[in-house]
Amino acid sequence: MDLRAVLRVALRALARNKMRTVLTMLGIIIGVGAVICTVAIGEGASNQVQESLRNLGDNLVFVAAGDVNQHGVHMGSAATKTLTLGDAKAMQQQIPLISKVSPGVGAAAQVVYANQNWFTRIRGASPEYLDIRRWPVESGSAFTQHDVDSSADVCLLGQTVVENLFAPNEDPVGKMIRVQNLPFRVIGVLSSKGQSPFGQDEDDTLIMPFTTVQKKIAGIDWLQFVMCSATSQSSIYPAEQQIRGLLRERHRLRPDEDDDFIIRSPTDLAQAQEQSGRIMTLLLASIASVSLLVGGIGIMNIMLVSVTERTREIGVRMAVGATEEDVQMQFLSEALVLSSLGGAAGVVLGVAGSMVVSSMLHWPTTIPPESILTAVVFSAAVGIFFGYYPARKAARLDPIEALRYE
C-alpha cells in the first residue's frame, strides 16, 4: 500500500472529528511541552553553575593557612604562620599540574577619597592573580612584578568601591586614595564580576601587591593564602594531592599530625550543585512524562472507539481486496499521525513555555536540541505502542461480520 495514500487517508479520518482529535492530542502536547520546559530549566541551571565555576577562576585550587592548636585551644583558620612565599614558589616549580600561582594576603580597611569613604576588603596578590581569577582590567592597567618587588603604593579598584568613592563620570585612574591613612595611587579599575556563588559581592574589593599589604597594612611576613591554577579541570584533584604532600614535607609534619593548611576547590561545590540540579530535572521530567503515558492511553481509547465506529468500513475494505496488513497499517498510521502532530505542537509549547519562564522569572533556560528530538521520537513511539492493539483488533475482524455490523 502506498505510504502517501495511507497518510492521506489517516489525515482524512482524523479530520472527521476535529474536536475529538484535538482533545486526544492534548495529553501528548502537554506531556512533550512539560518535558522540554523542565529539561530547559534544568539545563539552564546547570550551565549557570558551570559559568559560576568559570567565573571563580581558571581551574582554581585555593590553599589557605590552617588552624593551630595551642594547649588544646583551636585558634581558627588562617591562624598559622607556616604558609610562606617559599611554599608558593615550590608549588610553581615542583608541581607540573599547576600552571600559575599567586601568593596572597587579605585585610579589611576604610578607604577614603576626598569627602567619601568606604569600608572594603583588601586583597594582596601577585600579577598572576587576575589571570587565575579570569578578571580583566576595564580601564587603566594592572600592577607588575616590579611593583610587587618594590612594595609599590598602587592598587586596583572593584566596581562597587568605585561607585561609592567617586562621582558617576569621574575617572578613578591616576587618583590618590587613602588606605589606613596611607596614600595609594589607583592604576586600574577591574571589570564587574557580580556576586560569587556564596552570595558575596566580588566587586567590593581593592587589590594591590601582596608585599605592600604584608609590610604596610597587615604587618605580617607570612601568607594567608596561595591561589593556584591547575593545567586542566581534570588535573585539579591530583594537583590538590600533590600540593598536600609537598606542604606536609616542607612544614615537617609527622604522619600523625593534622595539616596546618587548608586546600579547597570550588569544583566539588559546583559538581554537587550540578548533580542536585540534574536529579531535580530528572524527577520533574519523569513526572511530566506521565502526561505522555496518559496521552498514549487516550490515543488507545479513541482508536478502539474508532475501530468500533468504522467496523462496516473495515468490512468494505477487506471485501474489495484489502489485506489484514493494510488494515493494520491504516489504523497504526492514524495513531502515529495523531501522536506525531501532538509531539510537534508540544515542542512549540515547550519552547514557548521556556521563553516565558525565562522572561518572567528571570531563570536561565537552555533547550538542548537532543531533548527536542527525544521528545518527538518518544511521542511517536507512544503512538505506535498504544495504537498497535486497536490496529491489530481492526485487522482481525471477520469481513462478513464487519459488513453485517450496524
Buried (B, 14 or more C-beta within 10 A) or exposed (E): BEEEEBBEBBBEBBEEBEEEBBEBBBBBBBBBBBBBBBBBBBBBBBBBBEEBBBBBBBBBBBBBBBBBEEEEEEEEBBBBBBBBBEBBEBBBEEBEBBBBBBBBBBBEBEBBBEEEBBEBBBBBBBBBBBBBBBBEBBBBEBBBEEBBEEBBBBBBBBBBBBBBBBEEEEEBBEBEBBBEEEEBEBBBBBEEBEEEBEEEBBBBBBBBBBBBBBBBBBEEEBBBBBBBBBBEEEBBBEBBEBBBEBBBEBBEBEEEEEBBBBBBBBBEBBEEBBEEBBEBBEEBBEEBBEBBBBBBEBBBEBBBBBBEEBBEBBBBBBEEEBEEEBBBBBBBBBBBBBBBBBBBBBBEBBBEBBBEBBEEEEBBBBBEEEBBEBBBEBBBBBBBBBBBBBBBBBBEBEBEEBBEBE
